[in-house]
Amino acid sequence: MSVRTFEGEVVKGQIKLNSPLDLPDHTKVYVVVPGFKVVGSGRIHSPRLAHPEQAARFELEVEEAPLTNS
């Protein structure tokens, strides 16, 4: 696969290249944005025990409550 790099900028939400370029439809392109920082993105991790050997301390016993007529 051969690769060429073209410089441009985003203007009103569209990428405008600095030099004229006629690419055929469905040409695969890659956009590299230098210095781009993702803001507001986060990841929620599943909780993990710091000491898995202590898992038994968190076991619960479930009991059904008797039904009452009100």
C-alpha positions as CSV (number, residue, x, y, z in Angstrom):
1,M,0.0,0.0,0.0
2,S,1.4,3.4,-1.0
3,V,0.7,6.4,1.2
4,R,0.8,10.2,0.4
5,T,0.3,13.0,2.8
6,F,-1.6,16.2,2.0
7,E,-2.0,19.2,4.3
8,G,-5.3,21.0,4.8
9,E,-7.7,22.4,7.3
10,V,-11.3,22.1,8.5
11,V,-13.5,24.9,7.2
12,K,-17.2,25.0,8.3
13,G,-16.9,21.3,9.2
14,Q,-15.4,20.1,5.9
15,I,-11.8,19.2,5.2
16,K,-10.2,21.5,2.6
17,L,-6.9,20.5,1.2
18,N,-4.2,23.2,0.5
19,S,-3.5,21.8,-2.9
20,P,-6.1,20.7,-5.5
21,L,-6.6,17.0,-5.5
22,D,-9.1,15.0,-7.5
23,L,-9.8,11.7,-5.7
24,P,-12.3,9.2,-7.2
25,D,-15.4,8.3,-5.2
26,H,-15.0,5.7,-2.5
27,T,-11.2,6.3,-2.1
28,K,-10.1,5.2,1.3
29,V,-8.5,8.0,3.2
30,Y,-7.1,8.4,6.8
31,V,-7.3,11.7,8.7
32,V,-4.5,12.4,11.2
33,V,-5.1,15.4,13.5
34,P,-2.0,16.6,15.2
35,G,-2.4,17.9,18.8
36,F,-6.0,16.7,19.0
37,K,-7.2,16.2,22.6
38,V,-10.4,14.2,23.4
39,V,-12.5,16.2,25.9
40,G,-15.2,14.7,28.0
41,S,-14.5,11.1,27.0
42,G,-14.4,8.7,29.8
43,R,-14.5,5.0,30.5
44,I,-16.4,3.3,33.3
45,H,-14.6,0.3,34.6
46,S,-16.3,-2.7,36.3
47,P,-15.5,-2.7,40.0
48,R,-12.7,-5.0,41.0
49,L,-11.6,-6.1,44.4
50,A,-8.1,-5.0,45.4
51,H,-7.7,-8.3,47.2
52,P,-9.8,-11.0,45.5
53,E,-9.1,-13.4,48.3
54,Q,-11.5,-11.2,50.4
55,A,-14.5,-11.9,48.1
56,A,-16.2,-14.1,50.7
57,R,-16.6,-11.1,53.0
58,F,-19.1,-9.7,50.4
59,E,-21.3,-12.7,50.1
60,L,-24.9,-12.1,51.0
61,E,-27.7,-14.4,52.0
62,V,-31.1,-13.7,50.4
63,E,-34.3,-14.5,52.4
64,E,-37.8,-14.1,51.1
65,A,-40.1,-12.1,53.3
66,P,-43.5,-13.6,54.1
67,L,-46.4,-12.1,52.2
68,T,-48.8,-10.0,54.3
69,N,-52.3,-9.0,53.4
70,S,-53.0,-5.3,54.1
